[in-house]
Amino acid sequence: MKILYAGSPEAAAVTLKILIEKQKECGFEIVGVLSNPPSAKGRHKTPTPTPVSELAQEYHLPLYTPEHLDAQAREQISPLGADLLVVFAYGHIFGPKFMALFPMGGINLHPSLLPKYRGCTPVPAAILNRDEKTAATIQYVSEKMDEGNILAQQIINLDGSERADSLLLQSAEIGAQLFCNLLSKNHLPEGKAQTGEASYTKIITKEDAKINWSESADIIEAKIRAYYPDPACWCTESIMGNIQPLKILSAGWIAENDQRASGYTSEPVGKVLQFVKSEGIYIKTGSGLLCVKELQRQGKKAMGYKDFMNGAKDFIGTVLE
């Protein structure tokens, strides 16, 4: 079986690497890789290839990075003779003309317990909603978003400490093995239609990650994990009269009825209350305290709370917005 792999970010590269290493063992061949074109990165806006593109080049696989999946892209990919399209986090819609290139159609890894959390941000959604479980799901590529029949699904139990990056990588590794199990067969099963209530996710913006200190500490903490590392939760602080962004990258939370939160009920939300060396920096929220572990000021490196406080003696008493 010849496959064309489509993906772009780091997690998709993790899956691709496993497939490359297992292709002989499982009896399939990766004949090409499809990824997004290089994007501008860093201060100098240097064109940078995607992690999937870099891996394809490392393994000397034919690489295609078209802006659009148009007639020109189809002409480039058609000679590969791929039987099947295998997708994880490519970020483009596949039209019927493009899908006609693949006699066996396409299969897609979606990191959610489908039909829950269809769309582009299922991993943050599971963390934000503090779900007890999610899944890595292999489904057929369909005309409608994430509505294809399910070929394989493995549950991932959640304990409330997951961050978006690590959970996505875990899904990538599980998904790669599910792909291998399917691709080692001579044919793909019909799969099962999705059942249950469907829900949908949306693109995450920087404004979504703006901390609202009036929310409870547990909700804010979940957002910090869901939006890590990008766009990352943030707020603003006043430094010598200048309003500057401040990222909160890691935190715990303390319930309103915890003894450690007593005595702060009259303080305004967003106020930096206390530095506790063994725990973190306490910040007042709408209910309970956020216990900050890692922060990053604009133009600076991310720092643990102890190192941050060494250079921010006036931080206690600040009211963050």
VENUR-V458430 format. One record per run of one state. SS is the DSSP state (H for helix, E for strand, C for the rest). FROM is the first residue (numbers start at 0). TO is the last residue. Records with the same first field share a line. If there is no record, write none. Layout:
SS = FROM-TO ; FROM-TO
//
This chain:
C = 0-0 ; 7-8 ; 26-27 ; 34-37 ; 41-44 ; 48-49 ; 58-61 ; 64-69 ; 78-82 ; 88-94 ; 99-104 ; 110-116 ; 118-120 ; 128-131 ; 140-148 ; 157-162 ; 183-190 ; 192-198 ; 200-205 ; 210-214 ; 226-232 ; 239-240 ; 254-257 ; 261-269 ; 276-278 ; 284-285 ; 287-287 ; 297-301 ; 310-317 ; 319-320
E = 1-6 ; 28-33 ; 38-40 ; 45-47 ; 62-63 ; 83-87 ; 105-109 ; 117-117 ; 132-139 ; 149-156 ; 191-191 ; 199-199 ; 209-209 ; 215-215 ; 233-238 ; 241-253 ; 270-275 ; 279-283 ; 286-286 ; 288-296 ; 302-303 ; 318-318
H = 9-25 ; 50-57 ; 70-77 ; 95-98 ; 121-127 ; 163-182 ; 206-208 ; 216-225 ; 258-260 ; 304-309
//
